[in-house]
Amino acid sequence: MATNRSTRRRFLSNTGKLAIVTGAAAAGASGIVTQTALADDPQTKDGKVNRPDRRAVPGSPSKAYSRAMQSGRFVFVAGCVGTYQKDGKSALDADFESQARRTLENLKASVEAAGSSLDKVLKCTCFLKKYEDFAKFNEVYMTIFPEPRPARSTVVVLDFVVPGALLEVDCVCVV
């Protein structure tokens, strides 16, 4: 036990910028960066993180979040589902293929609203409600995205916030 304490003391005195919080370490966190480390970081000023230039892309469907955010050349597009306006209300087709096409069209509209295009998408994260729809999703996806297609992760989830949604897709692109 004494060896562990002296090792920790040596480690902390040698680094000076990393504090290990015993309670946090026990909970699974390895440590936190102290104010001293932040003050020495070129991305910070007076220990406060400076945000790079960023702007919200207009046209969010909700006041709770931005449709997309641009920071430098990167654009982070929020998750899109296959909703559309019908008789002044939000509508959603029941079949998967229609939803997949409309979801990717909505994603494309968000990407273009940011001043980018689908050929500049770097990464997509796709959420499907049913694994059985994976092959059909791949078919639709390949008709929308040009080669080389972006990096992609696809996961199956229990449900979505939008009732009746069968998939959701978000992405990161450049302008």
Backbone as a printed PyTorch tensor [residue, N CA C, xyz], in Angstrom:
tensor([[[  0.8200,  -1.1950,   0.0000],
         [  0.0000,   0.0000,   0.0000],
         [  0.8610,   1.2550,   0.0000]],

        [[  1.9310,   1.2570,   0.7930],
         [  2.8220,   2.4170,   0.8520],
         [  3.4790,   2.6640,  -0.4940]],

        [[  3.7910,   1.5970,  -1.2120],
         [  4.4060,   1.7350,  -2.5240],
         [  3.4560,   2.4390,  -3.4880]],

        [[  2.1710,   2.0640,  -3.4380],
         [  1.1890,   2.7050,  -4.3160],
         [  1.0790,   4.1980,  -4.0390]],

        [[  1.0800,   4.5870,  -2.7610],
         [  0.9610,   6.0070,  -2.4040],
         [  2.1780,   6.7850,  -2.8760]],

        [[  3.3630,   6.2260,  -2.6520],
         [  4.5650,   6.9520,  -3.0700],
         [  4.6450,   7.0340,  -4.5920]],

        [[  4.1850,   6.0000,  -5.2820],
         [  4.1630,   6.0330,  -6.7420],
         [  3.2150,   7.1260,  -7.2280]],

        [[  2.0400,   7.2130,  -6.6150],
         [  1.0780,   8.2510,  -6.9830],
         [  1.6480,   9.6440,  -6.7330]],

        [[  2.2990,   9.8210,  -5.5700],
         [  2.8930,  11.1230,  -5.2550],
         [  3.9480,  11.5070,  -6.2830]],

        [[  4.8060,  10.5540,  -6.6410],
         [  5.8410,  10.8270,  -7.6400],
         [  5.2080,  11.1850,  -8.9800]],

        [[  4.1900,  10.4220,  -9.3540],
         [  3.5120,  10.6740, -10.6280],
         [  2.9230,  12.0830, -10.6500]],

        [[  2.2110,  12.4490,  -9.5790],
         [  1.5820,  13.7650,  -9.5250],
         [  2.6110,  14.8830,  -9.4770]],

        [[  3.6850,  14.6910,  -8.7420],
         [  4.6890,  15.7540,  -8.6770],
         [  5.4450,  15.8840,  -9.9930]],

        [[  5.6160,  14.7820, -10.7170],
         [  6.3160,  14.8400, -12.0020],
         [  5.4580,  15.4720, -13.0920]],

        [[  4.1900,  15.1970, -13.1070],
         [  3.3490,  15.7400, -14.1730],
         [  2.8880,  17.1520, -13.8660]],

        [[  2.3960,  17.3790, -12.6660],
         [  1.9760,  18.7170, -12.2670],
         [  0.7310,  19.2160, -12.9720]],

        [[  0.3020,  18.5570, -14.0230],
         [ -0.8450,  19.0380, -14.7890],
         [ -1.9980,  18.0570, -14.7940]],

        [[ -1.8270,  16.9310, -14.1430],
         [ -2.8690,  15.9250, -14.1470],
         [ -3.2190,  15.5890, -12.7150]],

        [[ -4.4580,  15.7380, -12.3570],
         [ -4.8900,  15.3920, -11.0080],
         [ -5.7670,  14.1650, -11.0850]],

        [[ -5.4780,  13.2060, -10.2470],
         [ -6.2990,  12.0130, -10.2140],
         [ -7.2190,  12.1260,  -9.0150]],

        [[ -8.4790,  12.0890,  -9.2640],
         [ -9.4660,  12.1850,  -8.2170],
         [ -9.8210,  10.7650,  -7.8070]],

        [[ -9.5640,  10.4500,  -6.5440],
         [ -9.7470,   9.0820,  -6.0800],
         [-11.1710,   8.6050,  -6.3120]],

        [[-12.1530,   9.4190,  -5.9730],
         [-13.5410,   9.0010,  -6.1620],
         [-13.8790,   8.7960,  -7.6180]],

        [[-13.3980,   9.6820,  -8.4860],
         [-13.6580,   9.5470,  -9.9190],
         [-12.9400,   8.3360, -10.4740]],

        [[-11.7180,   8.0930,  -9.9920],
         [-10.9740,   6.9250, -10.4620],
         [-11.7010,   5.6540, -10.0690]],

        [[-12.2620,   5.6350,  -8.8590],
         [-13.0020,   4.4530,  -8.4190],
         [-14.2570,   4.2650,  -9.2600]],

        [[-14.8130,   5.3600,  -9.7620],
         [-16.0200,   5.2810, -10.5790],
         [-15.7130,   4.9930, -12.0380]],

        [[-14.4310,   4.9260, -12.3710],
         [-14.0770,   4.5760, -13.7390],
         [-13.3620,   5.6600, -14.5030]],

        [[-13.3490,   6.8860, -13.9860],
         [-12.6380,   7.9550, -14.6830],
         [-11.1780,   7.9090, -14.2740]],

        [[-10.2900,   8.1810, -15.1980],
         [ -8.8650,   8.1020, -14.8830],
         [ -8.3180,   9.4110, -14.3560]],

        [[ -9.0010,  10.5020, -14.5550],
         [ -8.4950,  11.7700, -14.0460],
         [ -9.1290,  12.9390, -14.7490]],

        [[ -8.7540,  14.1140, -14.3030],
         [ -9.2640,  15.3280, -14.9280],
         [ -8.1090,  16.2500, -15.2360]],

        [[ -8.3070,  17.1090, -16.1940],
         [ -7.2900,  18.0960, -16.5270],
         [ -7.5090,  19.2910, -15.6170]],

        [[ -6.4660,  19.7480, -14.9800],
         [ -6.5970,  20.8610, -14.0430],
         [ -6.6090,  22.1920, -14.7660]],

        [[ -6.9470,  23.2290, -14.0260],
         [ -6.9690,  24.5840, -14.5770],
         [ -5.5930,  24.9700, -15.1060]],

        [[ -4.5290,  24.5040, -14.4420],
         [ -3.1750,  24.8150, -14.8920],
         [ -2.9450,  24.2800, -16.2960]],

        [[ -3.3840,  23.0530, -16.5500],
         [ -3.1980,  22.4660, -17.8790],
         [ -3.9840,  23.2490, -18.9160]],

        [[ -5.1920,  23.6720, -18.5670],
         [ -5.9880,  24.4480, -19.5110],
         [ -5.3290,  25.7850, -19.8130]],

        [[ -4.7490,  26.4170, -18.8070],
         [ -4.1170,  27.7150, -19.0240],
         [ -2.9140,  27.6030, -19.9460]],

        [[ -2.2370,  26.4610, -19.9350],
         [ -1.0720,  26.2550, -20.7930],
         [ -1.4410,  25.8090, -22.1990]],

        [[ -2.6780,  25.4260, -22.4180],
         [ -3.1180,  24.9150, -23.7100],
         [ -3.3290,  26.0820, -24.6690]],

        [[ -2.7700,  26.0090, -25.8920],
         [ -2.9420,  27.1200, -26.8390],
         [ -4.3850,  27.3150, -27.2910]],

        [[ -5.2510,  26.3330, -27.0820],
         [ -6.6570,  26.4620, -27.4770],
         [ -7.4780,  27.1790, -26.4120]],

        [[ -6.8470,  27.5850, -25.3200],
         [ -7.5850,  28.2200, -24.2370],
         [ -6.9970,  29.5790, -23.9200]],

        [[ -7.7820,  30.3630, -23.2480],
         [ -7.3140,  31.6670, -22.7820],
         [ -7.8450,  31.8380, -21.3670]],

        [[ -6.9810,  32.1260, -20.4600],
         [ -7.3650,  32.3000, -19.0600],
         [ -8.0840,  31.0730, -18.5150]],

        [[ -7.6940,  29.8900, -18.9780],
         [ -8.2820,  28.6550, -18.4760],
         [ -9.6530,  28.3440, -19.0370]],

        [[-10.1580,  29.1510, -19.9770],
         [-11.4740,  28.9130, -20.5740],
         [-11.2850,  28.4450, -22.0060]],

        [[-12.0440,  27.4450, -22.3910],
         [-11.9210,  26.9080, -23.7430],
         [-12.4780,  27.9170, -24.7380]],

        [[-11.6840,  28.2550, -25.7380],
         [-12.1420,  29.1410, -26.8090],
         [-12.7960,  28.3000, -27.8860]],

        [[-14.0130,  28.6280, -28.2400],
         [-14.6950,  27.9060, -29.3100],
         [-14.2200,  28.4470, -30.6430]],

        [[-13.9310,  27.5650, -31.5850],
         [-13.5740,  28.0610, -32.9130],
         [-14.8010,  28.7310, -33.5410]],

        [[-14.5760,  29.4700, -34.6030],
         [-15.7070,  30.0920, -35.2920],
         [-16.7400,  29.0250, -35.5920]],

        [[-17.9710,  29.3110, -35.2760],
         [-19.0250,  28.3470, -35.5590],
         [-20.3070,  29.1050, -35.8570]],

        [[-21.1450,  28.4610, -36.6620],
         [-22.4240,  29.0800, -37.0010],
         [-23.4660,  27.9880, -37.1590]],

        [[-24.6960,  28.3490, -36.8350],
         [-25.8070,  27.4220, -37.0310],
         [-26.2880,  27.5470, -38.4750]],

        [[-26.5620,  26.4240, -39.0900],
         [-27.1260,  26.4080, -40.4380],
         [-28.6220,  26.6720, -40.2950]],

        [[-29.1780,  27.6350, -41.0290],
         [-30.5970,  27.9680, -40.8860],
         [-31.5180,  26.8170, -41.2900]],

        [[-32.7340,  26.8520, -40.7540],
         [-33.7570,  25.9010, -41.1660],
         [-34.0020,  24.7570, -40.2110]],

        [[-33.6940,  24.9230, -38.9270],
         [-33.9220,  23.8370, -37.9710],
         [-35.4070,  23.5450, -37.8300]],

        [[-35.7670,  22.2610, -37.7720],
         [-37.1700,  21.9080, -37.5840],
         [-37.6200,  22.0780, -36.1340]],

        [[-36.7010,  22.3990, -35.2430],
         [-37.0050,  22.5030, -33.8200],
         [-36.1940,  23.6320, -33.2030]],

        [[-36.7440,  24.2490, -32.1650],
         [-35.9960,  25.2690, -31.4300],
         [-35.0210,  24.6210, -30.4470]],

        [[-35.1550,  23.3250, -30.2320],
         [-34.3300,  22.6250, -29.2420],
         [-32.9230,  22.3160, -29.7400]],

        [[-32.7070,  22.3390, -31.0390],
         [-31.3840,  22.0070, -31.5860],
         [-31.2090,  22.6680, -32.9480]],

        [[-29.9670,  22.6960, -33.4030],
         [-29.6630,  23.2450, -34.7260],
         [-29.7140,  22.1430, -35.7720]],

        [[-30.1910,  22.4810, -36.9340],
         [-30.2300,  21.5420, -38.0670],
         [-28.8290,  21.0380, -38.3770]],

        [[-27.8770,  21.9600, -38.3270],
         [-26.4720,  21.6340, -38.5500],
         [-25.6410,  22.7680, -37.9800]],

        [[-24.4170,  22.4440, -37.6030],
         [-23.4720,  23.4430, -37.1020],
         [-22.2050,  23.3770, -37.9330]],

        [[-21.7110,  24.5450, -38.3020],
         [-20.4570,  24.6140, -39.0460],
         [-19.3860,  25.1900, -38.1410]],

        [[-18.2270,  24.5560, -38.1460],
         [-17.0580,  25.0300, -37.4160],
         [-15.8710,  24.9010, -38.3560]],

        [[-15.3320,  26.0370, -38.7720],
         [-14.2760,  25.9880, -39.7800],
         [-14.8480,  25.4040, -41.0600]],

        [[-14.1720,  24.4170, -41.6200],
         [-14.6570,  23.7660, -42.8460],
         [-15.5780,  22.5820, -42.5500]],

        [[-15.7210,  22.2030, -41.2760],
         [-16.5290,  21.0340, -40.9290],
         [-17.9760,  21.4180, -40.6540]],

        [[-18.8950,  20.5730, -41.1120],
         [-20.3180,  20.7450, -40.8420],
         [-20.8170,  19.4630, -40.1810]],

        [[-21.4840,  19.6200, -39.0450],
         [-22.0420,  18.5020, -38.2960],
         [-23.5590,  18.5710, -38.4440]],

        [[-24.1220,  17.6190, -39.1740],
         [-25.5530,  17.6270, -39.4780],
         [-26.2850,  16.7530, -38.4670]],

        [[-27.3300,  17.3170, -37.8590],
         [-28.1420,  16.5840, -36.8910],
         [-28.8690,  15.4340, -37.5790]],

        [[-29.3100,  14.4810, -36.7860],
         [-30.0250,  13.3300, -37.3240],
         [-31.2590,  13.7320, -38.1140]],

        [[-31.4300,  13.1280, -39.2810],
         [-32.5850,  13.3800, -40.1490],
         [-33.4460,  12.1300, -40.2070]],

        [[-34.7470,  12.3320, -40.2370],
         [-35.6980,  11.2420, -40.4600],
         [-36.4720,  11.5660, -41.7300]],

        [[-37.3690,  10.6840, -42.1210],
         [-38.0600,  10.8220, -43.3980],
         [-39.3420,  11.6160, -43.3680]],

        [[-39.4490,  12.6110, -42.5060],
         [-40.6750,  13.4060, -42.4490],
         [-40.7430,  14.3930, -43.6140]],

        [[-41.9560,  14.7800, -43.9460],
         [-42.2090,  15.7900, -44.9790],
         [-43.5170,  16.4860, -44.6320]],

        [[-43.7790,  17.6170, -45.2760],
         [-44.9960,  18.3790, -45.0140],
         [-46.1300,  17.9070, -45.9210]],

        [[-47.2690,  17.6210, -45.3150],
         [-48.4670,  17.2250, -46.0590],
         [-49.6520,  17.9280, -45.4090]],

        [[-50.3460,  18.7360, -46.1880],
         [-51.4880,  19.5090, -45.6860],
         [-51.1060,  20.3420, -44.4630]],

        [[-49.9010,  20.9160, -44.4850],
         [-49.4550,  21.7780, -43.4010],
         [-48.9910,  21.0530, -42.1510]],

        [[-48.9440,  19.7270, -42.2180],
         [-48.5190,  18.9450, -41.0510],
         [-47.3630,  18.0380, -41.4310]],

        [[-46.6190,  17.6320, -40.4320],
         [-45.5090,  16.7130, -40.6510],
         [-46.0590,  15.3100, -40.9010]],

        [[-45.5810,  14.6690, -41.9630],
         [-46.0470,  13.3240, -42.3190],
         [-44.8470,  12.3920, -42.4540]],

        [[-45.1310,  11.0940, -42.4280],
         [-44.0910,  10.0750, -42.5060],
         [-44.6780,   8.8580, -43.2110]],

        [[-44.0470,   8.4150, -44.2980],
         [-44.5220,   7.2130, -44.9900],
         [-44.3190,   5.9940, -44.0980]],

        [[-45.1670,   4.9780, -44.2890],
         [-45.0960,   3.7900, -43.4390],
         [-44.0480,   2.7880, -43.9010]],

        [[-43.7410,   2.7550, -45.2170],
         [-42.8100,   1.7200, -45.6870],
         [-41.3590,   2.1770, -45.5810]],

        [[-40.4810,   1.2230, -45.3280],
         [-39.0760,   1.5180, -45.0640],
         [-38.3810,   2.1860, -46.2430]],

        [[-38.5500,   1.6700, -47.4480],
         [-37.8200,   2.2220, -48.5910],
         [-38.1590,   3.6920, -48.8180]],

        [[-39.4360,   4.0480, -48.7170],
         [-39.8380,   5.4560, -48.8780],
         [-39.2190,   6.3250, -47.7900]],

        [[-39.2440,   5.8230, -46.5590],
         [-38.6280,   6.5760, -45.4620],
         [-37.1280,   6.7370, -45.6770]],

        [[-36.4770,   5.6780, -46.1490],
         [-35.0290,   5.7380, -46.3670],
         [-34.6970,   6.7930, -47.4210]],

        [[-35.4270,   6.7850, -48.5270],
         [-35.1760,   7.7780, -49.5810],
         [-35.4080,   9.2010, -49.0700]],

        [[-36.5250,   9.3980, -48.3970],
         [-36.8460,  10.7410, -47.9070],
         [-35.8620,  11.1720, -46.8130]],

        [[-35.4380,  10.2460, -45.9670],
         [-34.4440,  10.5630, -44.9320],
         [-33.1620,  11.0660, -45.5730]],

        [[-32.6950,  10.3550, -46.5880],
         [-31.4550,  10.7570, -47.2550],
         [-31.6410,  12.0430, -48.0650]],

        [[-32.8490,  12.2830, -48.5910],
         [-33.1360,  13.5540, -49.2620],
         [-33.1000,  14.7030, -48.2510]],

        [[-33.6630,  14.4590, -47.0520],
         [-33.6330,  15.4750, -46.0010],
         [-32.1980,  15.7450, -45.5440]],

        [[-31.4010,  14.6930, -45.4560],
         [-29.9890,  14.8490, -45.1030],
         [-29.2790,  15.6860, -46.1690]],

        [[-29.5480,  15.3720, -47.4280],
         [-28.9470,  16.1170, -48.5410],
         [-29.3290,  17.5940, -48.4630]],

        [[-30.5900,  17.8790, -48.1530],
         [-31.0420,  19.2690, -48.0380],
         [-30.2960,  19.9970, -46.9220]],

        [[-30.0600,  19.3180, -45.8070],
         [-29.3100,  19.9280, -44.7010],
         [-27.8600,  20.1800, -45.0960]],

        [[-27.2600,  19.2140, -45.7720],
         [-25.8700,  19.3460, -46.2330],
         [-25.7670,  20.5210, -47.2060]],

        [[-26.7010,  20.6140, -48.1390],
         [-26.6770,  21.6950, -49.1280],
         [-26.9770,  23.0550, -48.4990]],

        [[-27.8410,  23.0790, -47.4770],
         [-28.1230,  24.3390, -46.7800],
         [-26.8680,  24.8810, -46.0980]],

        [[-25.9400,  23.9890, -45.7900],
         [-24.6710,  24.3880, -45.1700],
         [-23.6380,  24.7910, -46.2130]],

        [[-23.9890,  24.6830, -47.4950],
         [-23.0530,  25.0420, -48.5570],
         [-22.1470,  23.9060, -48.9770]],

        [[-22.5400,  22.6750, -48.6910],
         [-21.7310,  21.5110, -49.0540],
         [-22.5290,  20.6330, -50.0070]],

        [[-22.0580,  19.4190, -50.2180],
         [-22.7440,  18.4720, -51.1000],
         [-22.4440,  17.0510, -50.6230]],

        [[-23.2200,  16.0970, -51.1240],
         [-23.0610,  14.7110, -50.6770],
         [-21.6810,  14.1410, -50.9780]],

        [[-21.0160,  14.6340, -52.0200],
         [-19.6790,  14.1140, -52.3140],
         [-18.6280,  14.6250, -51.3260]],

        [[-19.0340,  15.5270, -50.4310],
         [-18.1180,  16.0370, -49.4070],
         [-18.4610,  15.5110, -48.0130]],

        [[-19.3810,  14.5450, -47.9530],
         [-19.7050,  13.9120, -46.6680],
         [-18.5750,  12.9570, -46.3180]],

        [[-18.0560,  13.0990, -45.1060],
         [-16.9470,  12.2630, -44.6550],
         [-17.4100,  11.0460, -43.8670]],

        [[-18.4870,  11.2150, -43.0660],
         [-18.9160,  10.1450, -42.1580],
         [-20.4090,  10.2310, -41.9410]],

        [[-21.0810,   9.0950, -41.9950],
         [-22.5060,   8.9980, -41.6650],
         [-22.6740,   8.0390, -40.4940]],

        [[-23.6170,   8.3510, -39.6460],
         [-24.0410,   7.4090, -38.6170],
         [-25.5090,   7.1300, -38.8910]],

        [[-25.8350,   5.8580, -39.0780],
         [-27.1800,   5.4500, -39.4790],
         [-27.7860,   4.5910, -38.3790]],

        [[-29.0230,   4.8970, -38.0460],
         [-29.7400,   4.1750, -37.0050],
         [-30.9620,   3.5280, -37.6430]],

        [[-31.0850,   2.2290, -37.5240],
         [-32.2300,   1.4910, -38.0680],
         [-33.0270,   0.8930, -36.9190]],

        [[-34.3380,   0.8160, -37.1000],
         [-35.1730,   0.2030, -36.0700],
         [-35.1430,  -1.3190, -36.1690]],

        [[-34.9820,  -1.8530, -37.3930],
         [-34.9800,  -3.3130, -37.5810],
         [-33.7740,  -3.7460, -38.3970]],

        [[-33.1120,  -4.7700, -37.9300],
         [-31.9650,  -5.3190, -38.6520],
         [-32.3780,  -5.8020, -40.0430]],

        [[-33.5840,  -6.2850, -40.1790],
         [-34.0710,  -6.8090, -41.4600],
         [-34.0670,  -5.7440, -42.5650]],

        [[-34.0390,  -4.4780, -42.1980],
         [-34.0320,  -3.3920, -43.1840],
         [-32.6250,  -3.0130, -43.6580]],

        [[-31.6030,  -3.6510, -43.1120],
         [-30.2200,  -3.2770, -43.4130],
         [-29.8910,  -3.4130, -44.9050]],

        [[-30.2370,  -4.5290, -45.5300],
         [-29.9240,  -4.7390, -46.9530],
         [-30.6550,  -3.7110, -47.8270]],

        [[-31.9170,  -3.4670, -47.5410],
         [-32.6880,  -2.4770, -48.3070],
         [-32.0880,  -1.0810, -48.1120]],

        [[-31.6630,  -0.7850, -46.8960],
         [-31.0360,   0.5140, -46.6410],
         [-29.7650,   0.6700, -47.4750]],

        [[-28.9590,  -0.3750, -47.5300],
         [-27.7350,  -0.3200, -48.3390],
         [-28.0480,  -0.0240, -49.8010]],

        [[-29.0970,  -0.6580, -50.3330],
         [-29.4860,  -0.4200, -51.7290],
         [-29.8230,   1.0520, -51.9600]],

        [[-30.6600,   1.6060, -51.0870],
         [-31.0690,   3.0060, -51.2310],
         [-29.8660,   3.9260, -51.0260]],

        [[-29.0860,   3.6640, -50.0160],
         [-27.9170,   4.4830, -49.6760],
         [-26.9530,   4.5770, -50.8560]],

        [[-26.7220,   3.4490, -51.5240],
         [-25.7770,   3.4350, -52.6480],
         [-26.2950,   4.2080, -53.8610]],

        [[-27.6130,   4.3970, -53.9760],
         [-28.1450,   5.2000, -55.0820],
         [-28.0370,   6.7000, -54.7920]],

        [[-27.8900,   7.0580, -53.5320],
         [-27.8550,   8.4710, -53.1360],
         [-26.4260,   9.0020, -53.0380]],

        [[-25.5440,   8.2250, -52.4140],
         [-24.1750,   8.6950, -52.1880],
         [-23.2540,   8.2900, -53.3240]],

        [[-22.4980,   9.2550, -53.8630],
         [-21.5400,   8.9420, -54.9290],
         [-20.3130,   8.2230, -54.3530]],

        [[-19.6050,   7.5300, -55.2400],
         [-18.3560,   6.8880, -54.8150],
         [-17.2380,   7.9130, -54.8320]],

        [[-16.2610,   7.8210, -53.9840],
         [-16.1880,   6.8910, -52.8690],
         [-17.1740,   7.3170, -51.7860]],

        [[-17.9030,   6.3530, -51.2730],
         [-18.9140,   6.6410, -50.2600],
         [-18.2430,   6.9780, -48.9260]],

        [[-18.9490,   7.7510, -48.1070],
         [-18.3620,   8.1490, -46.8270],
         [-18.1830,   6.9590, -45.8770]],

        [[-17.3260,   7.1510, -44.8900],
         [-17.2320,   6.1800, -43.7990],
         [-18.6130,   6.1210, -43.1510]],

        [[-18.9600,   4.9700, -42.5780],
         [-20.3180,   4.8340, -42.0570],
         [-20.3670,   3.8490, -40.9110]],

        [[-21.1870,   4.1650, -39.9370],
         [-21.5460,   3.2320, -38.8710],
         [-23.0480,   3.0520, -38.9480]],

        [[-23.5100,   1.8290, -38.7890],
         [-24.9500,   1.5580, -38.7870],
         [-25.2690,   0.7190, -37.5660]],

        [[-26.2430,   1.1660, -36.8000],
         [-26.6430,   0.4360, -35.5980],
         [-28.1560,   0.2700, -35.5870]],

        [[-28.6000,  -0.7580, -34.8910],
         [-30.0290,  -0.9940, -34.7130],
         [-30.4030,  -0.4740, -33.3270]],

        [[-31.4730,   0.3040, -33.2750],
         [-31.9210,   0.9020, -32.0150],
         [-33.3500,   0.4740, -31.7090]],

        [[-33.7590,   0.6780, -30.4740],
         [-35.0890,   0.2640, -30.0490],
         [-36.1920,   1.1290, -30.6580]],

        [[-35.9960,   2.4490, -30.6670],
         [-37.0480,   3.3330, -31.1740],
         [-36.4840,   4.7320, -31.4130]],

        [[-37.3270,   5.6100, -31.9490],
         [-36.9460,   6.9810, -32.2440],
         [-37.9020,   7.9450, -31.5680]],

        [[-37.4870,   9.1910, -31.4270],
         [-38.3300,  10.2210, -30.8310],
         [-39.5240,  10.5240, -31.7320]],

        [[-39.3220,  10.4830, -33.0370],
         [-40.4060,  10.7310, -33.9940],
         [-41.2230,   9.4440, -34.1340]],

        [[-42.4840,   9.4550, -33.7180],
         [-43.3090,   8.2440, -33.8110],
         [-43.4160,   7.7480, -35.2530]],

        [[-43.2100,   6.4620, -35.4480],
         [-43.3160,   5.8600, -36.7690],
         [-42.0280,   5.8680, -37.5730]],

        [[-41.0040,   6.5740, -37.0970],
         [-39.7240,   6.6110, -37.8210],
         [-39.0710,   5.2360, -37.7690]],

        [[-38.5300,   4.8150, -38.9040],
         [-37.8670,   3.5150, -39.0010],
         [-36.3560,   3.6440, -39.1120]],

        [[-35.8660,   4.8760, -39.3510],
         [-34.4300,   5.1160, -39.4320],
         [-34.1330,   6.5850, -39.1990]],

        [[-32.8600,   6.8510, -38.9130],
         [-32.3600,   8.2150, -38.7470],
         [-30.9030,   8.2120, -39.1910]],

        [[-30.4790,   9.2970, -39.8310],
         [-29.1030,   9.3930, -40.3270],
         [-28.5580,  10.7790, -40.0000]],

        [[-27.3360,  10.8210, -39.4610],
         [-26.6350,  12.0960, -39.3060],
         [-25.3060,  12.0030, -40.0360]],

        [[-24.6250,  13.1280, -40.1800],
         [-23.3530,  13.0790, -40.9060],
         [-22.4360,  14.2310, -40.5370]],

        [[-21.1910,  14.0850, -40.9640],
         [-20.1840,  15.1370, -40.8790],
         [-19.6680,  15.3420, -42.2980]],

        [[-19.6180,  16.6050, -42.7330],
         [-19.1070,  16.9010, -44.0730],
         [-18.2040,  18.1270, -44.0100]],

        [[-17.6120,  18.4580, -45.1330],
         [-16.7810,  19.6610, -45.2270],
         [-17.3670,  20.5880, -46.2870]],

        [[-17.0240,  21.8680, -46.1630],
         [-17.4600,  22.8500, -47.1650],
         [-16.2610,  23.3220, -47.9520]]])
